[in-house]
Amino acid sequence: MTHIPLGPGGEFDRIRAIWRRLGEQLSPAGDDCALVSVGGIPLAISTDATVEGTHFRAGWLSPAELGWRAASAALSDLAAVAATPAGVLVSLGVSAEWPEEMVAELMAGVGEAAAAVGATVWGGDLVSSERLVIDVTVLGRADGAVRRRGAAAGDGLWVTGELGAPAAALAAWSAGVEPDGDARERFARPRPRIAEARWLQERGATAMIDLSDGLLGDAGHLAAASDVRAVIERELVPVHPAAGRPERALAGGEEYELLAALPPNFGPDDAVAFAEAHGLPLTRVGRVESGSGVALLAGGVPAEPPAGFQQF
């Protein structure tokens, strides 16, 4: 059994330990989704947990925003493999002190996020919990799924959108102040890049991943999976105007934009076509080389990467 290699980090050390313990009981893993075939139909399945105290604090977001954000985080895994969403299941742990209206509002946010990408809510589970936990499972059709592995030397590395605003919102809340409105919106209502991923798949994307762990961290996973070296040029990285500090675009995480490896013949004209189709920039931020790991360049010379968020 061959799993797709993961990049470094405490969270991923634990995942590797789980893989070793499960042994033959575990299907090959390491992509953003489990990719399986049922009755000849290729499916992508993923689950993502949003936990109070880890991903947000009480009072930061409305119940509807919490539901939207939790659902979008899971749906972004489908985007990462260019799958078409079908349904969403939610296991919700919520305090008995929450009134029914707030629980319903949270689930309405889940439903709105699902509907925005053509999916529906199929059901779930509701339990009492001292801490709010929103665990979302998503399923979609995965015709021609784009994996993390597949990038080859000579490919370009491209990023959708602009980066760093969610990290700025987190920094503001942590400092006890209200974030910039644009930064708050990017954190509260992220948009899974479903249609954008399909467009990139149709134009030959060789590998893809979403940026929930930050550009440099997720570039490391793509590089490990593809057994290549990812080179990121700091000056090329698109920084959201609300980011505040450029470093947040490199390591901030919680983005749910896409990092895609695209063939050498994919160029500026294709990026213009992408922007016209989706109203969103597509920016070349680096390249794929032979080797391993991630290299950050500034002015063409190696630079020290900023620290990113770590689960453990």
C-alpha positions as CSV (number, residue, x, y, z in Angstrom):
1,M,0.0,0.0,0.0
2,T,1.4,3.4,-1.0
3,H,0.3,6.6,0.7
4,I,1.0,10.0,-0.9
5,P,3.8,11.6,1.2
6,L,3.0,14.6,3.3
7,G,5.1,17.6,4.1
8,P,6.7,18.4,7.6
9,G,4.8,19.4,10.7
10,G,3.5,18.1,14.0
11,E,0.0,17.5,12.7
12,F,1.3,15.5,9.8
13,D,3.6,13.5,12.0
14,R,0.5,12.4,13.9
15,I,-1.2,11.5,10.6
16,R,1.8,9.4,9.6
17,A,1.6,7.6,13.0
18,I,-2.0,6.8,12.4
19,W,-1.2,5.4,9.0
20,R,1.4,3.1,10.5
21,R,-1.0,1.9,13.2
22,L,-3.8,1.2,10.8
23,G,-1.6,-0.6,8.3
24,E,-3.6,-2.6,5.8
25,Q,-6.9,-1.4,7.3
26,L,-6.3,2.0,5.6
27,S,-6.8,2.7,1.9
28,P,-4.1,4.7,0.2
29,A,-4.3,8.2,1.7
30,G,-2.6,11.7,1.4
31,D,-4.8,13.7,-0.9
32,D,-7.3,16.4,0.1
33,C,-10.1,13.8,-0.4
34,A,-10.5,10.0,-0.4
35,L,-11.0,9.0,-4.0
36,V,-13.1,5.9,-4.4
37,S,-15.2,4.2,-7.1
38,V,-18.7,3.0,-6.3
39,G,-20.5,1.1,-9.1
40,G,-18.1,2.6,-11.6
41,I,-18.8,6.2,-10.5
42,P,-15.6,8.0,-9.3
43,L,-16.3,9.8,-6.0
44,A,-14.4,12.2,-3.7
45,I,-15.2,12.2,0.0
46,S,-13.8,14.4,2.7
47,T,-14.4,15.6,6.2
48,D,-13.4,18.7,8.1
49,A,-13.9,19.8,11.7
50,T,-14.3,23.3,12.9
51,V,-13.7,23.6,16.7
52,E,-14.4,26.5,19.0
53,G,-11.1,27.6,20.7
54,T,-9.0,26.2,17.8
55,H,-10.4,27.8,14.7
56,F,-12.4,30.6,16.1
57,R,-13.5,32.3,19.4
58,A,-17.0,33.0,20.7
59,G,-18.3,36.3,19.4
60,W,-16.1,36.5,16.3
61,L,-18.8,35.2,13.9
62,S,-22.6,34.9,13.7
63,P,-24.1,31.4,13.7
64,A,-24.8,31.6,10.0
65,E,-21.2,32.7,9.3
66,L,-19.9,29.8,11.4
67,G,-22.0,27.4,9.3
68,W,-21.0,28.9,6.0
69,R,-17.3,28.8,7.0
70,A,-17.3,25.2,8.2
71,A,-19.1,24.0,5.1
72,S,-16.8,25.9,2.8
73,A,-13.7,24.5,4.5
74,A,-14.9,21.0,3.7
75,L,-16.1,21.8,0.2
76,S,-12.7,23.3,-0.5
77,D,-11.3,19.8,-0.3
78,L,-13.5,18.9,-3.2
79,A,-12.2,21.9,-5.1
80,A,-8.6,20.8,-4.5
81,V,-9.2,17.6,-6.5
82,A,-11.5,19.3,-9.1
83,A,-14.6,17.3,-7.9
84,T,-18.2,18.4,-8.5
85,P,-20.0,18.7,-5.1
86,A,-23.2,16.7,-4.5
87,G,-24.0,16.6,-0.8
88,V,-23.1,17.6,2.7
89,L,-23.5,15.9,6.1
90,V,-23.0,17.7,9.4
91,S,-22.3,16.4,12.9
92,L,-23.0,19.3,15.2
93,G,-21.9,19.5,18.8
94,V,-23.5,22.5,20.5
95,S,-24.2,23.8,24.0
96,A,-27.6,23.0,25.5
97,E,-27.8,26.8,26.2
98,W,-27.9,27.6,22.5
99,P,-31.6,28.4,21.6
100,E,-33.1,26.5,18.7
101,E,-33.1,29.6,16.5
102,M,-29.3,29.9,16.7
103,V,-28.8,26.2,15.8
104,A,-31.1,26.6,12.9
105,E,-29.3,29.8,11.8
106,L,-26.0,27.9,11.8
107,M,-27.4,25.1,9.7
108,A,-28.9,27.7,7.3
109,G,-25.3,29.0,6.8
110,V,-24.2,25.5,5.9
111,G,-27.1,25.2,3.5
112,E,-26.3,28.5,1.8
113,A,-22.6,27.5,1.3
114,A,-23.6,24.2,-0.1
115,A,-26.2,25.7,-2.5
116,A,-23.6,28.2,-3.7
117,V,-21.6,25.3,-5.3
118,G,-24.6,23.2,-6.3
119,A,-24.8,20.8,-3.4
120,T,-27.5,20.0,-0.8
121,V,-27.5,19.1,2.9
122,W,-28.2,15.4,3.2
123,G,-28.5,15.3,7.0
124,G,-26.3,14.7,10.0
125,D,-26.2,14.4,13.8
126,L,-26.8,16.7,16.7
127,V,-25.2,16.2,20.2
128,S,-24.8,18.3,23.3
129,S,-21.3,19.7,23.7
130,E,-19.7,22.3,26.0
131,R,-17.6,23.5,23.1
132,L,-19.0,24.2,19.6
133,V,-17.9,21.5,17.1
134,I,-19.0,21.5,13.5
135,D,-17.8,18.4,11.6
136,V,-18.7,18.5,7.9
137,T,-18.5,15.6,5.5
138,V,-18.8,16.3,1.8
139,L,-19.2,14.0,-1.2
140,G,-18.8,14.8,-4.9
141,R,-18.2,13.3,-8.3
142,A,-14.5,13.1,-9.2
143,D,-14.2,12.6,-13.0
144,G,-10.5,13.1,-13.8
145,A,-9.5,14.1,-10.3
146,V,-6.4,16.2,-9.9
147,R,-4.1,14.8,-7.2
148,R,-1.4,16.3,-5.1
149,R,1.1,14.2,-7.0
150,G,1.7,14.7,-10.7
151,A,3.7,18.0,-10.7
152,A,6.9,17.7,-12.8
153,A,10.0,19.8,-13.2
154,G,9.3,22.6,-15.6
155,D,5.7,23.1,-14.5
156,G,4.6,26.6,-13.2
157,L,3.1,27.1,-9.8
158,W,-0.1,29.3,-9.9
159,V,-2.3,30.7,-7.2
160,T,-6.0,31.8,-7.4
161,G,-7.0,35.0,-5.8
162,E,-5.1,37.1,-3.3
163,L,-3.7,35.9,0.0
164,G,-3.2,37.1,3.6
165,A,-6.6,38.6,4.5
166,P,-7.9,35.8,6.7
167,A,-4.6,35.9,8.7
168,A,-5.0,39.6,9.2
169,A,-8.5,39.1,10.6
170,L,-7.3,36.5,13.0
171,A,-4.5,38.8,14.1
172,A,-6.9,41.6,14.8
173,W,-9.4,39.5,16.8
174,S,-6.5,38.0,18.8
175,A,-5.4,41.6,19.6
176,G,-8.9,42.5,20.8
177,V,-9.9,44.7,17.9
178,E,-12.4,44.4,15.1
179,P,-10.8,43.4,11.7
180,D,-10.9,45.3,8.5
181,G,-14.2,44.6,6.8
182,D,-12.6,43.0,3.8
183,A,-10.3,40.8,6.0
184,R,-13.3,39.8,8.1
185,E,-15.3,38.8,5.0
186,R,-12.5,36.7,3.7
187,F,-12.3,34.8,7.0
188,A,-16.1,34.5,7.6
189,R,-17.3,33.7,4.1
190,P,-14.6,31.9,2.1
191,R,-15.5,30.7,-1.3
192,P,-14.6,27.2,-2.3
193,R,-13.0,27.4,-5.8
194,I,-15.1,24.7,-7.4
195,A,-15.6,26.1,-10.8
196,E,-12.1,27.5,-10.9
197,A,-10.7,24.1,-10.1
198,R,-12.6,22.5,-13.0
199,W,-11.3,25.2,-15.3
200,L,-7.7,24.4,-14.3
201,Q,-8.3,20.7,-14.6
202,E,-9.5,21.1,-18.2
203,R,-6.4,23.1,-19.0
204,G,-4.0,20.4,-17.8
205,A,-3.3,21.0,-14.1
206,T,-0.9,18.3,-13.1
207,A,-1.3,18.7,-9.3
208,M,-3.4,20.8,-7.0
209,I,-4.0,21.6,-3.3
210,D,-6.0,24.2,-1.4
211,L,-4.2,26.7,0.9
212,S,-5.8,25.9,4.3
213,D,-2.3,25.5,5.8
214,G,-0.8,28.5,4.0
215,L,1.0,28.8,0.7
216,L,4.4,27.6,1.9
217,G,3.1,24.8,4.0
218,D,0.8,23.5,1.3
219,A,3.5,23.9,-1.4
220,G,5.5,21.6,0.9
221,H,2.7,18.9,0.7
222,L,2.5,19.2,-3.0
223,A,6.2,19.0,-3.4
224,A,6.4,15.9,-1.1
225,A,3.5,14.2,-2.9
226,S,5.1,14.8,-6.3
227,D,8.7,14.1,-5.3
228,V,9.8,17.5,-6.6
229,R,11.0,20.9,-5.3
230,A,8.6,23.8,-5.2
231,V,10.2,27.2,-5.7
232,I,8.2,30.2,-4.6
233,E,9.2,33.8,-5.5
234,R,8.1,36.2,-2.8
235,E,7.8,39.2,-5.1
236,L,5.2,37.3,-7.2
237,V,2.9,36.2,-4.5
238,P,-0.5,38.1,-4.7
239,V,-1.1,39.9,-1.4
240,H,-4.6,41.0,-0.5
241,P,-4.9,44.7,0.2
242,A,-6.3,43.8,3.7
243,A,-3.4,41.5,4.6
244,G,-1.5,44.3,6.4
245,R,1.8,42.4,6.2
246,P,3.1,40.5,3.1
247,E,4.3,37.6,5.3
248,R,0.7,36.7,5.9
249,A,0.2,35.8,2.3
250,L,3.0,33.3,2.6
251,A,2.1,31.5,5.8
252,G,-1.3,32.7,7.0
253,G,-3.5,29.8,6.0
254,E,-7.3,29.6,6.2
255,E,-7.3,30.8,2.6
256,Y,-9.2,28.1,0.6
257,E,-7.6,29.4,-2.6
258,L,-5.9,26.9,-4.8
259,L,-2.2,26.2,-5.6
260,A,-1.9,24.5,-9.0
261,A,1.0,23.1,-11.0
262,L,0.4,23.8,-14.6
263,P,2.4,22.8,-17.7
264,P,5.1,25.0,-19.1
265,N,2.9,26.2,-22.0
266,F,0.3,27.6,-19.7
267,G,1.1,31.3,-19.7
268,P,-0.2,34.9,-19.2
269,D,-2.9,34.7,-21.9
270,D,-4.4,31.7,-20.0
271,A,-4.3,33.7,-16.8
272,V,-6.2,36.5,-18.5
273,A,-8.8,34.0,-19.7
274,F,-9.1,32.6,-16.2
275,A,-9.7,36.1,-14.8
276,E,-12.3,36.9,-17.4
277,A,-14.1,33.6,-16.7
278,H,-14.1,33.8,-12.9
279,G,-13.6,37.5,-12.0
280,L,-10.5,36.4,-10.0
281,P,-6.8,36.7,-10.6
282,L,-4.6,33.7,-11.4
283,T,-0.9,34.4,-10.6
284,R,2.2,32.5,-11.3
285,V,4.2,32.4,-8.0
286,G,7.0,30.0,-8.8
287,R,8.0,26.8,-10.5
288,V,8.6,23.1,-10.0
289,E,12.2,21.8,-10.1
290,S,13.9,18.5,-9.6
291,G,14.7,18.0,-5.9
292,S,12.7,18.1,-2.7
293,G,11.1,20.5,-0.3
294,V,10.2,24.2,-0.7
295,A,12.5,27.1,-1.6
296,L,11.5,30.7,-0.9
297,L,13.3,33.2,-3.0
298,A,13.5,37.0,-2.5
299,G,15.2,38.9,-5.3
300,G,16.4,35.6,-6.7
301,V,18.3,34.5,-3.6
302,P,17.1,32.1,-0.8
303,A,15.0,33.8,2.0
304,E,14.0,32.7,5.5
305,P,10.3,31.6,5.4
306,P,8.0,33.1,8.0
307,A,6.5,30.8,10.6
308,G,3.0,29.5,9.9
309,F,0.1,28.2,12.0
310,Q,0.6,24.8,13.6
311,Q,-2.2,22.6,14.9
312,F,0.2,20.8,17.2
